Amino acid sequence: MNYAPLLTPIHQFLHCRTPEAWILEARKPENLTLLLTDHMVCELKAAQTAVWLIRKYVADKPSGEAILAWLEPYEAFVFGEAHSSDFINAHKNLTKSVIVRNELPWADEMVEKMVLLIKEELHHFYQVWEIMQARGLIYRKITASRYAKGLLREVTTHEPDTLVDKLICGAYIEARSCERFASLAPHLDAQLEKFYISLLRSEARHYQDYLALAAQISPRDITPRVQAIGAAEARLIGEPDTELRFHSGVPAF
């Protein structure tokens, strides 16, 4: 299948491509466990971000608490000591509807897009875990990359610009994930290549959803903020990193 139509807008949106040095390091067999582990954690973090947006800006309290509970078994696995796999059953039952607490014109659309994103990201979490299980790869806690924290330093501190900037950051994270999946896939074994290619369409839609929400919510043209945050994202990708992660910069180790 030709994925150029899907990836062309991604490449136009991002200010740089993934450095070849990152691909060369990430493709090494000895880094597979690390990369899959970080990928799985990134899927949870993406779901956490979407849950936070719904709870802070649009959901009533009972709905917000119910959606927060969706994450608990996944968080217990990633951050707990026992690495319980209770999420195996939990991910089949993400059906709670969200009651919007306000009359904001974009509230329903945010709920629709973010609930779908949460379900997809948690399903991807489960898929990565399945791959690790099938290959006998053991999950161990790892440190977070500097990428997301560095991106969030660009966020304005007053509303509605704070929300708009966070949505733009979300767009860049999803777009970079899509670009990295496509960049890395040809260098992996057939099963992993197929898996990462299968993620492209949803990741591409996620970046578009974040960007569309930002444009809808902002009282002004978002282009300057998109450009500023995009430039910061490119700096993070181009700078040296002492640890390999899915969103890390140029390897310097």
C-alpha positions as CSV (number, residue, x, y, z in Angstrom):
1,M,0.0,0.0,0.0
2,N,1.2,3.5,-0.8
3,Y,1.4,5.6,2.4
4,A,2.8,8.7,0.7
5,P,-0.6,10.6,0.8
6,L,-0.8,9.9,4.5
7,L,2.8,10.9,5.3
8,T,3.1,13.9,3.0
9,P,1.1,16.2,5.3
10,I,3.0,14.9,8.3
11,H,6.3,15.7,6.7
12,Q,5.0,19.1,5.8
13,F,3.8,19.8,9.3
14,L,7.0,18.7,11.1
15,H,10.0,21.0,10.8
16,C,12.5,18.2,10.4
17,R,12.7,14.5,9.7
18,T,14.1,11.9,12.2
19,P,17.9,12.0,12.1
20,E,19.5,9.0,10.4
21,A,21.6,8.5,13.5
22,W,18.5,7.8,15.6
23,I,17.2,5.2,13.1
24,L,20.6,3.5,13.0
25,E,20.6,3.2,16.8
26,A,16.9,2.3,17.2
27,R,17.0,-0.5,14.6
28,K,19.7,-2.4,16.6
29,P,18.3,-5.7,17.9
30,E,19.7,-5.1,21.4
31,N,17.6,-2.0,21.7
32,L,14.3,-3.6,20.8
33,T,13.1,-4.2,24.4
34,L,13.9,-0.6,25.4
35,L,12.1,0.8,22.3
36,L,9.0,-1.4,22.8
37,T,8.9,-0.5,26.5
38,D,9.1,3.2,25.8
39,H,6.5,2.9,23.0
40,M,4.1,1.2,25.4
41,V,4.6,3.9,28.0
42,C,4.1,6.6,25.4
43,E,0.7,5.1,24.5
44,L,-0.4,5.3,28.1
45,K,0.9,8.9,28.3
46,A,-1.1,9.9,25.2
47,A,-4.2,8.4,26.8
48,Q,-3.5,10.2,30.1
49,T,-3.2,13.5,28.2
50,A,-6.6,13.0,26.5
51,V,-8.2,12.0,29.8
52,W,-6.8,15.2,31.5
53,L,-8.2,17.4,28.7
54,I,-11.6,15.9,29.0
55,R,-11.7,16.1,32.8
56,K,-10.3,19.6,33.1
57,Y,-12.3,21.3,30.3
58,V,-15.5,19.5,29.5
59,A,-16.7,16.5,31.6
60,D,-18.9,16.6,34.6
61,K,-17.3,15.1,37.7
62,P,-18.8,11.6,37.6
63,S,-17.9,11.2,33.9
64,G,-14.4,12.5,34.6
65,E,-13.9,10.1,37.5
66,A,-15.2,7.1,35.4
67,I,-12.8,7.9,32.5
68,L,-9.9,8.4,35.0
69,A,-10.7,4.9,36.2
70,W,-10.1,3.5,32.7
71,L,-6.4,4.3,33.2
72,E,-5.9,2.7,36.6
73,P,-5.0,-0.9,35.5
74,Y,-2.6,0.4,32.8
75,E,-1.0,2.8,35.3
76,A,-0.7,0.0,37.8
77,F,1.2,-2.1,35.3
78,V,3.6,0.7,34.2
79,F,4.2,2.4,37.5
80,G,3.4,-0.3,40.1
81,E,5.8,-2.8,41.6
82,A,3.9,-6.0,40.6
83,H,3.3,-5.1,37.0
84,S,-0.2,-6.6,37.2
85,S,-1.8,-7.4,33.8
86,D,-5.4,-6.6,34.9
87,F,-5.6,-4.2,31.9
88,I,-6.1,-7.3,29.7
89,N,-9.8,-7.3,30.7
90,A,-10.1,-3.6,31.3
91,H,-9.3,-2.6,27.8
92,K,-12.4,-4.5,26.5
93,N,-14.8,-2.5,28.6
94,L,-14.1,1.2,27.8
95,T,-17.7,2.1,27.2
96,K,-18.6,5.0,29.6
97,S,-20.3,7.9,27.9
98,V,-19.2,11.4,28.9
99,I,-21.7,14.0,30.1
100,V,-20.5,17.5,29.1
101,R,-20.8,20.0,31.9
102,N,-20.8,23.3,29.9
103,E,-22.1,24.9,26.7
104,L,-18.8,25.5,25.0
105,P,-19.3,25.1,21.3
106,W,-16.3,22.7,21.0
107,A,-17.0,20.6,24.0
108,D,-18.8,17.7,22.3
109,E,-16.2,17.5,19.6
110,M,-13.4,17.4,22.1
111,V,-15.1,14.6,23.9
112,E,-15.8,12.6,20.7
113,K,-12.2,13.0,19.5
114,M,-10.5,12.4,22.8
115,V,-12.5,9.4,23.8
116,L,-11.7,7.7,20.5
117,L,-8.0,8.6,21.0
118,I,-8.0,7.2,24.5
119,K,-9.5,3.9,23.3
120,E,-7.1,3.6,20.4
121,E,-4.0,4.5,22.5
122,L,-4.9,2.0,25.2
123,H,-5.5,-0.7,22.5
124,H,-2.0,0.1,21.1
125,F,-0.6,-0.3,24.6
126,Y,-2.2,-3.7,24.7
127,Q,-0.8,-4.6,21.3
128,V,2.8,-3.7,22.2
129,W,2.4,-5.7,25.4
130,E,1.3,-8.7,23.4
131,I,4.3,-8.4,21.1
132,M,6.6,-8.2,24.1
133,Q,4.9,-11.3,25.7
134,A,5.1,-13.3,22.5
135,R,8.9,-12.6,22.3
136,G,9.6,-13.2,25.9
137,L,10.6,-9.5,26.5
138,I,10.3,-8.5,30.2
139,Y,8.9,-5.1,31.0
140,R,11.1,-3.0,33.3
141,K,10.6,0.6,34.3
142,I,12.6,3.1,32.4
143,T,13.1,6.9,32.8
144,A,11.1,9.3,30.6
145,S,12.6,11.1,27.7
146,R,13.0,14.9,27.9
147,Y,10.9,15.3,24.8
148,A,7.4,15.9,26.1
149,K,8.6,18.0,29.0
150,G,10.7,20.1,26.7
151,L,7.7,20.6,24.4
152,L,5.4,21.7,27.2
153,R,7.8,24.4,28.3
154,E,6.5,26.3,25.2
155,V,3.0,26.4,26.5
156,T,1.5,29.8,27.3
157,T,0.3,30.2,30.9
158,H,-3.1,31.9,30.4
159,E,-6.3,30.6,28.9
160,P,-7.5,29.9,26.3
161,D,-4.0,30.0,25.0
162,T,-2.8,27.3,27.4
163,L,-5.4,24.9,26.1
164,V,-4.6,25.8,22.5
165,D,-0.8,25.4,23.0
166,K,-1.3,22.0,24.7
167,L,-3.4,20.8,21.8
168,I,-0.7,22.0,19.3
169,C,1.9,20.1,21.4
170,G,-0.3,17.0,21.2
171,A,-0.5,17.4,17.4
172,Y,3.3,17.5,17.2
173,I,3.7,14.5,19.5
174,E,1.3,12.4,17.4
175,A,2.8,13.6,14.1
176,R,6.3,12.7,15.3
177,S,5.1,9.3,16.4
178,C,3.6,8.7,13.0
179,E,6.8,9.8,11.2
180,R,9.0,7.6,13.5
181,F,6.8,4.6,13.0
182,A,7.1,5.0,9.2
183,S,10.9,5.7,9.4
184,L,11.7,2.7,11.6
185,A,9.3,0.1,10.1
186,P,11.4,-0.9,7.0
187,H,14.3,-1.7,9.3
188,L,12.4,-4.1,11.5
189,D,11.4,-7.8,11.1
190,A,8.2,-8.5,9.1
191,Q,5.9,-8.7,12.2
192,L,7.0,-5.4,13.7
193,E,7.1,-3.7,10.3
194,K,3.5,-4.7,9.7
195,F,2.5,-3.6,13.2
196,Y,4.1,-0.1,12.9
197,I,2.6,0.5,9.5
198,S,-0.8,-0.5,10.9
199,L,-0.5,2.4,13.4
200,L,0.1,5.1,10.8
201,R,-3.5,5.9,10.0
202,S,-4.7,6.4,13.5
203,E,-1.6,8.5,14.5
204,A,-2.0,10.7,11.5
205,R,-5.7,11.3,12.4
206,H,-4.8,12.1,16.0
207,Y,-2.5,14.9,15.0
208,Q,-5.2,16.3,12.7
209,D,-7.8,16.1,15.5
210,Y,-5.5,18.0,17.9
211,L,-4.8,20.7,15.3
212,A,-8.5,21.1,14.3
213,L,-9.5,21.5,18.0
214,A,-6.8,24.1,18.5
215,A,-8.0,26.1,15.5
216,Q,-11.6,25.8,16.6
217,I,-10.9,26.9,20.2
218,S,-8.4,29.7,19.6
219,P,-9.8,33.2,19.3
220,R,-7.1,34.0,16.7
221,D,-5.1,32.4,13.9
222,I,-3.0,29.6,15.4
223,T,-0.3,29.7,12.7
224,P,2.3,31.6,14.7
225,R,1.9,29.2,17.7
226,V,2.1,26.2,15.4
227,Q,5.3,27.5,13.9
228,A,6.9,28.4,17.3
229,I,6.1,25.1,18.9
230,G,7.1,23.3,15.7
231,A,10.5,25.0,15.8
232,A,10.9,23.9,19.5
233,E,9.9,20.3,18.6
234,A,12.6,20.2,15.8
235,R,15.2,21.5,18.2
236,L,14.4,18.7,20.6
237,I,14.7,16.1,17.8
238,G,17.9,17.6,16.5
239,E,19.7,18.0,19.8
240,P,21.9,15.2,21.3
241,D,20.4,12.8,23.8
242,T,22.2,10.5,26.2
243,E,19.4,7.9,26.3
244,L,17.5,6.2,23.4
245,R,13.8,6.7,23.6
246,F,11.0,6.7,21.0
247,H,11.1,10.5,20.8
248,S,14.7,11.1,21.7
249,G,17.1,13.3,19.7
250,V,20.4,12.4,18.1
251,P,22.2,9.6,20.1
252,A,25.2,10.9,22.0
253,F,26.3,7.8,23.9
